[in-house]
Amino acid sequence: MSEVSKEKVIICRCNNVSQKDIEDLIDEGITDIEVIKRVTRAGMGPCQGRTCVPLIVSLISRKAGIKIEDIKIPPARIPVRYVPMGIFALEDKDDEENE
Amino acid sequence: MKKMNKSDIVIVGGGITGLAMAYNLANKGENVIVVEKSYCGSGSTFRCASGIRQQFGDEANIKMMKRSIDIWKNLSEQLEYDIDFIQDGYLFLLYDEKEISDYKKYVSLQNQHGVHSKIIDAKEVKDIVPIIDMHDLKAASWNDTDGKANPFKTVMGYKNKLKEMDVEILEYTKVTDVVLENNKGDKREIKEVITDKGGIKTGIVVNCTNAWARELNSKIGIDLPILPYKHQCMKTEPFKYGQIRPMVVSFKHGGVYFTQEGNQGGIIGGYGLKYGPTMDIVPTYEFLKGVSSRISQIIPSMKYAAVIRTWAGYYAETPDGNPLVGKIEGVNDYYIAGGFSGHGFMLAPAIAEALLQEIRTGKTSLPLDFYDPGRFSKGEIRHKSIQMG
């Protein structure tokens, strides 16, 4: 794929990060997803990496020649999908009333 | 690895403190190397809530933070990297007479040291953050020169600059041992830092590992009271910037704090729920519920803001909530800057400057004595610093 089109291939849709953005870091020797996500913000938007992390794993593996099973995946944290604060706040209130 | 010798300095810990320290030392022509067990910023810096304030309740922290803000203001320029430093202020919400009288004292102390904070009434709070619920709110302590910066970009800025200055940063390198030698008398001297990638000859070591400080100290036969506690933070979906410009703090709501992130527009916040001492950093549901209810009590419309992420990090705490910074007795040229108790990010530029002066000349114009690492063994304890989260 040419360089121009790599700029147009969006890997992280939440934060608009392209294949070129990711591959440039891999070329610099950065293959730790924890660092890639902090530099590019890929995986830090509303979907929390559920779309882009598998794609980034694949890019790292192909470009840096690292086996997929050797690439560390960032931990999934709560909430699993985005939830309005009011829902959690309500539960907190329920807890207090039950005490 | 570059060849090092006795007079060269090994900094252990590649968080903001270690990197700022390396930058200041390298700027003065010192030969310095940074050893980081994971990637730079991975410890506490990348987990911090980005706040930078001068509103403390004691002279030393006020003076240090005043100097720090002076440095923060020019840091993007110095590092030639935009670190998103914004002076959008810190707003401490006050709900009763006792809080107001305490904060009047702090404000007067801050004013004495050239920080122009002030007590404002509820109506003025409304002008600063219109969406705050005014019920029961009496006043606030406000300083418009406090602010925030982007921790990721700040670390990247220092890292890039250090690379340009030819300073070696050994990431994914763990210190496994420190070789000491007994001199005449009982003074011990550092000879070599051993890592899993090889040894580094040195005579001077700076422990900037914060939450891991005790582990490194133990290799040198030193024990200082720094313990890691789990604190958490959450972030919402992004909004147009300007909803909550300052860092808003309320001790009436369990030490809750929140602000809108300048670059991405999400609202980040936490409160005083802590677990530990522990090295565990898995976020908890208890936190998610507690932080949501507290923030939405202060800003009711936040009920509709979706949380996209929670994370945890360490407050490396000391008995008085103030860091240990300076020379450690009993070993030649062993220094520490750790135990920041949640204030490491904001303090780093001034701490690095003061410790640089201390290492090079044995004295500094900044109040570093306050952070004396030996104070607890001398039976001294400082007034607890103002700390939230």
Interface residues (C-beta under 8 A of the other chain):
Chain A: N15 D32 E34 V35 R38 V39 R41 M44 G45 P46 Q48 P75 R77 I78 P79 Y82 V83 P84 M85 G86 I87 F88 A89 E91 D92 K93 D95
Chain B: Y39 G41 S42 F46 F152 M156 T236 E237 P238 Q264 V282 P283 Y285 L288 K289 G290 V291 S292 S293 I295 S296 Q297 M302 K303 Y304 A305 A306 V307 I308 R309 T310 W311
